[in-house]
């Protein structure tokens, strides 16, 4: 077996071979570690145990379908799968179509020779808990493919465009993890990759919150350039610029809250009663207000507090793929 003694920081975004096996090098809390090739985030020790996980890249071994999509014009639906690079692209296989047979996403959106938009009506949960997020109203579905500009991307990676009108929901009755956000003392972690296109009030990435401020459970959003998180009625914010991509995190230990924006942390002790009956929304507040004018790429929720080591490892994994900040 090959022995590894030292790596320089320059090695971190490369693939190296040790003992004949390709590996990815990642730096976590200043220590370089080897992550075997083909190991997905939710397969790792630090990323396992997610309650719900939505992404346009593959997060777990055995998962094949990223989303259920709808083609504009004729409203034909199909499952879009991960391509050979374990992400969504025009070569992603198409399966389980409501009508017709298609080879890949490119064929699906342009099967008739006239390109059509593709929207997501169900973002599949990769955690294994079947907590799929859906949108049955066609006008409120986020877009995956644009007939004019092509596959929606940010930072060269696939994305969902909410465009101030689209969001997905996970009804509380659908949530298999029934204790998630149920009591004020219940710990959790939410880590999101998204982009705010405008600096205005209220674009929401992830929410289990209505307009009753004192009763909000959680809301990750932006307000006039401040990236904010509401935990159980108290707002915690960091100034991260008016627009742009963000790795926005919320961590709740049961008594203390931490917001993390692109690796920068801010802590607070908060309280208040949760709203157990609220749905969970992606791209808007739970009541359908404060819709995100921007894009989402990955949202993962854990029903337990993540310690600083796990947070750093997950953050590194996400940032290595999406290249959000240096």
C-alpha positions as CSV (number, residue, x, y, z in Angstrom):
1,X,0.0,0.0,0.0
2,X,1.3,3.4,-0.9
3,X,2.2,5.7,2.0
4,X,1.1,9.3,1.9
5,X,3.3,11.8,3.9
6,X,2.6,15.3,2.7
7,X,0.5,17.3,0.2
8,X,0.7,20.9,-0.8
9,X,-2.4,23.1,-1.0
10,X,-2.0,23.1,-4.8
11,X,-3.0,19.5,-4.9
12,X,-6.5,20.0,-3.5
13,X,-8.4,20.4,-6.8
14,X,-6.5,17.6,-8.6
15,X,-7.0,13.9,-9.0
16,X,-4.0,11.8,-7.9
17,X,-3.3,8.1,-8.0
18,X,-2.2,6.1,-5.0
19,X,-1.9,2.3,-5.0
20,X,-3.4,2.4,-8.5
21,X,-6.6,4.0,-7.3
22,X,-7.8,7.5,-8.2
23,X,-8.6,9.7,-5.3
24,X,-9.7,13.3,-4.7
25,X,-7.8,15.4,-2.2
26,X,-9.7,17.8,0.1
27,X,-8.5,20.1,2.8
28,X,-10.8,19.9,5.9
29,X,-9.9,22.2,8.9
30,X,-6.5,22.6,7.5
31,X,-5.8,18.9,7.1
32,X,-5.5,17.2,3.7
33,X,-7.5,14.0,3.4
34,X,-8.1,11.5,0.7
35,X,-11.7,10.9,-0.5
36,X,-11.9,7.8,-2.8
37,X,-13.1,8.5,-6.3
38,X,-16.8,7.6,-6.7
39,X,-17.6,8.4,-3.1
40,X,-20.7,10.7,-3.0
41,X,-21.4,13.2,-0.3
42,X,-24.2,11.3,1.4
43,X,-22.0,8.2,1.4
44,X,-19.3,9.8,3.4
45,X,-19.2,9.6,7.2
46,X,-19.5,13.4,7.5
47,X,-22.4,13.7,5.0
48,X,-24.5,10.7,6.0
49,X,-27.8,10.7,7.8
50,X,-29.5,13.4,5.8
51,X,-33.3,13.8,6.3
52,X,-33.8,15.3,2.8
53,X,-31.3,16.1,0.0
54,X,-32.0,17.9,-3.3
55,X,-29.3,18.4,-5.9
56,X,-28.6,18.5,-9.6
57,X,-25.5,16.3,-9.0
58,X,-25.6,12.8,-7.6
59,X,-25.3,12.7,-3.8
60,X,-25.6,9.0,-3.0
61,X,-24.8,5.6,-4.4
62,X,-27.8,3.9,-6.0
63,X,-29.7,7.1,-6.8
64,X,-30.4,7.5,-10.5
65,X,-33.2,10.1,-10.9
66,X,-32.6,13.8,-10.2
67,X,-36.1,15.2,-11.0
68,X,-39.4,14.7,-12.7
69,X,-39.7,17.3,-15.4
70,X,-42.4,18.7,-17.7
71,X,-42.0,19.8,-21.3
72,X,-43.8,23.0,-22.3
73,X,-46.2,22.9,-25.2
74,X,-47.5,19.4,-24.7
75,X,-46.9,18.9,-21.0
76,X,-45.3,15.5,-21.4
77,X,-43.5,14.5,-18.2
78,X,-40.4,12.3,-17.7
79,X,-37.7,11.5,-15.2
80,X,-34.3,13.0,-15.9
81,X,-31.3,11.0,-14.7
82,X,-27.7,11.7,-13.9
83,X,-25.2,11.6,-16.8
84,X,-21.9,9.7,-16.9
85,X,-20.4,12.6,-14.9
86,X,-23.0,12.2,-12.1
87,X,-24.7,15.5,-12.8
88,X,-27.5,16.8,-15.0
89,X,-26.6,17.7,-18.6
90,X,-28.0,17.5,-22.1
91,X,-26.8,13.8,-22.2
92,X,-28.7,12.9,-19.1
93,X,-30.8,9.8,-19.8
94,X,-34.6,10.2,-19.9
95,X,-36.9,7.5,-18.5
96,X,-40.5,6.9,-17.4
97,X,-41.9,9.3,-19.9
98,X,-45.7,9.9,-19.8
99,X,-45.7,9.6,-23.6
100,X,-43.0,8.7,-26.1
101,X,-39.5,7.4,-25.9
102,X,-36.4,9.7,-25.5
103,X,-32.7,9.0,-25.4
104,X,-31.5,12.0,-23.3
105,X,-32.5,15.5,-22.2
106,X,-31.4,17.0,-25.5
107,X,-33.8,14.7,-27.3
108,X,-36.6,15.3,-24.8
109,X,-36.6,19.1,-25.1
110,X,-36.1,19.1,-28.9
111,X,-37.7,15.9,-30.0
112,X,-39.9,17.5,-32.6
113,X,-37.3,19.8,-34.0
114,X,-38.7,22.8,-32.1
115,X,-37.0,23.4,-28.7
116,X,-39.2,23.7,-25.7
117,X,-38.7,24.7,-22.1
118,X,-38.5,22.1,-19.3
119,X,-39.7,22.7,-15.8
120,X,-39.4,20.7,-12.6
121,X,-42.5,19.4,-11.0
122,X,-40.7,17.2,-8.5
123,X,-37.2,17.5,-7.2
124,X,-36.3,14.1,-6.0
125,X,-35.0,13.5,-2.5
126,X,-31.7,11.6,-2.6
127,X,-31.6,10.9,1.2
128,X,-33.6,7.7,0.8
129,X,-36.5,9.1,2.9
130,X,-38.6,9.9,-0.2
131,X,-39.2,13.5,0.9
132,X,-39.6,14.7,-2.6
133,X,-40.4,18.4,-3.2
134,X,-43.1,19.0,-5.7
135,X,-45.1,21.7,-7.5
136,X,-48.3,20.8,-9.2
137,X,-49.1,24.3,-10.4
138,X,-47.4,24.6,-13.8
139,X,-47.0,28.4,-13.7
140,X,-45.1,28.0,-10.4
141,X,-42.6,25.3,-11.5
142,X,-38.9,26.3,-11.6
143,X,-37.2,26.0,-14.9
144,X,-34.4,23.5,-15.8
145,X,-34.1,24.1,-19.5
146,X,-34.8,27.2,-21.6
147,X,-35.8,26.8,-25.2
148,X,-33.7,29.8,-26.2
149,X,-30.7,29.8,-24.0
150,X,-30.4,26.1,-23.2
151,X,-29.7,24.2,-19.9
152,X,-29.9,26.5,-16.9
153,X,-26.5,26.8,-15.2
154,X,-24.6,28.8,-12.6
155,X,-20.8,28.6,-12.4
156,X,-20.9,26.1,-15.2
157,X,-23.1,23.7,-13.0
158,X,-26.8,22.9,-13.6
159,X,-29.3,25.0,-11.7
160,X,-33.0,25.5,-11.3
161,X,-34.3,29.0,-12.2
162,X,-37.0,30.2,-9.8
163,X,-37.2,33.7,-11.6
164,X,-39.5,35.2,-8.9
165,X,-42.3,32.9,-9.7
166,X,-41.3,29.3,-9.1
167,X,-41.0,27.2,-6.0
168,X,-41.4,23.6,-4.7
169,X,-43.0,22.3,-1.5
170,X,-42.8,19.4,0.8
171,X,-46.1,19.2,2.7
172,X,-45.8,18.5,6.4
173,X,-48.0,15.4,5.9
174,X,-45.5,14.1,3.3
175,X,-42.5,14.5,5.6
176,X,-41.3,11.0,6.7
177,X,-38.9,12.6,9.2
178,X,-41.8,13.8,11.4
179,X,-39.6,15.2,14.1
180,X,-37.8,17.6,11.8
181,X,-38.4,21.1,13.0
182,X,-41.2,19.8,15.2
183,X,-40.1,21.1,18.6
184,X,-38.0,24.2,19.5
185,X,-35.3,22.1,21.0
186,X,-34.9,19.8,18.0
187,X,-31.5,20.3,16.4
188,X,-31.0,20.5,12.6
189,X,-28.6,21.6,9.9
190,X,-29.5,23.1,6.5
191,X,-26.8,23.8,3.8
192,X,-27.8,25.4,0.5
193,X,-26.1,26.4,-2.7
194,X,-28.1,29.1,-4.5
195,X,-27.8,32.4,-6.3
196,X,-29.7,35.7,-5.7
197,X,-30.3,37.5,-8.9
198,X,-31.6,40.7,-7.3
199,X,-30.9,42.6,-4.1
200,X,-34.5,43.3,-3.1
201,X,-36.4,42.2,-0.1
202,X,-37.2,38.6,0.7
203,X,-35.9,36.1,-1.9
204,X,-36.1,32.8,0.0
205,X,-34.0,29.7,-0.6
206,X,-35.5,27.4,2.0
207,X,-38.3,28.0,4.5
208,X,-40.6,26.5,7.1
209,X,-42.1,29.8,8.0
210,X,-45.1,32.0,7.5
211,X,-45.5,35.8,8.0
212,X,-46.1,35.4,11.7
213,X,-42.6,36.6,12.7
214,X,-42.6,35.4,16.3
215,X,-43.6,31.9,15.2
216,X,-41.2,31.3,12.3
217,X,-39.3,28.1,12.5
218,X,-36.6,28.7,9.9
219,X,-36.1,30.8,6.8
220,X,-32.9,31.2,4.8
221,X,-33.3,34.4,2.7
222,X,-31.9,37.7,1.6
223,X,-33.0,41.2,2.6
224,X,-31.4,44.2,0.9
225,X,-28.1,42.6,0.4
226,X,-28.0,40.9,3.8
227,X,-28.0,37.1,3.7
228,X,-30.2,36.1,6.7
229,X,-31.5,33.2,8.6
230,X,-34.6,33.4,10.9
231,X,-34.5,30.8,13.7
232,X,-37.7,30.6,15.8
233,X,-38.4,34.3,15.6
234,X,-35.0,35.9,15.8
235,X,-33.1,37.2,12.7
236,X,-29.4,36.5,12.3
237,X,-27.7,38.1,9.3
238,X,-24.4,38.6,7.5
239,X,-23.6,41.2,4.9
240,X,-22.6,39.2,1.9
241,X,-23.2,41.6,-1.0
242,X,-26.3,42.4,-2.9
243,X,-26.4,39.5,-5.4
244,X,-24.4,36.4,-6.3
245,X,-24.0,32.8,-5.5
246,X,-23.8,31.7,-1.9
247,X,-23.3,28.6,0.2
248,X,-25.8,29.6,3.0
249,X,-26.0,27.5,6.1
250,X,-28.2,27.3,9.2
251,X,-27.2,25.2,12.2
252,X,-29.3,24.8,15.4
253,X,-28.0,22.9,18.4
254,X,-31.2,23.1,20.3
255,X,-30.2,26.3,22.2
256,X,-27.7,28.1,19.9
257,X,-27.9,29.1,16.3
258,X,-25.2,29.6,13.7
259,X,-25.5,31.1,10.3
260,X,-22.7,30.5,7.8
261,X,-22.2,32.4,4.6
262,X,-19.5,31.3,2.3
263,X,-17.5,29.9,5.2
264,X,-18.0,33.0,7.5
265,X,-19.9,32.2,10.8
266,X,-22.1,34.3,13.0
267,X,-23.7,32.9,16.2
268,X,-26.7,33.8,18.3
269,X,-28.9,32.3,21.1
270,X,-32.5,32.4,20.1
271,X,-35.9,31.1,21.2
272,X,-39.5,31.0,20.3
273,X,-42.2,28.5,19.3
274,X,-42.1,26.6,16.0
275,X,-45.0,26.2,13.6
276,X,-45.4,22.5,13.4
277,X,-48.1,22.6,10.8
278,X,-46.1,24.6,8.2
279,X,-45.0,23.0,5.0
280,X,-41.3,23.2,3.9
281,X,-40.8,25.3,0.7
282,X,-37.8,25.6,-1.6
283,X,-37.7,28.9,-3.4
284,X,-40.3,30.8,-1.3
285,X,-41.6,31.3,2.1
286,X,-44.1,28.6,3.3
287,X,-47.1,30.9,2.5
288,X,-45.9,31.3,-1.1
289,X,-44.6,34.9,-0.5
290,X,-41.0,36.1,-0.9
291,X,-40.3,33.9,-3.9
292,X,-36.7,33.6,-4.9
293,X,-35.6,35.6,-7.9
294,X,-32.5,33.5,-8.5
295,X,-31.4,29.9,-8.7
296,X,-31.0,26.8,-6.5
297,X,-28.5,24.0,-7.1
298,X,-28.3,22.0,-3.9
299,X,-30.2,21.9,-0.6
300,X,-29.5,19.3,2.1
301,X,-31.2,19.0,5.5
302,X,-30.1,17.0,8.5
303,X,-32.3,16.3,11.5
304,X,-29.3,16.6,13.8
305,X,-26.7,19.3,14.7
306,X,-23.6,19.1,12.7
307,X,-20.4,19.7,14.7
308,X,-17.7,22.1,13.3
309,X,-15.7,19.2,11.8
310,X,-18.6,17.8,9.9
311,X,-19.7,21.3,8.8
312,X,-16.2,22.0,7.4
313,X,-16.1,18.7,5.6
314,X,-19.5,19.1,4.0
315,X,-18.8,22.7,3.1
316,X,-15.5,21.7,1.4
317,X,-17.2,19.0,-0.6
318,X,-19.9,21.4,-1.8
319,X,-17.5,24.2,-2.6
320,X,-15.1,21.9,-4.4
321,X,-17.9,21.0,-6.8
322,X,-19.7,24.3,-7.2
323,X,-16.7,26.6,-6.8
324,X,-18.6,29.3,-5.0
325,X,-15.8,31.1,-3.1
326,X,-12.0,30.8,-2.7
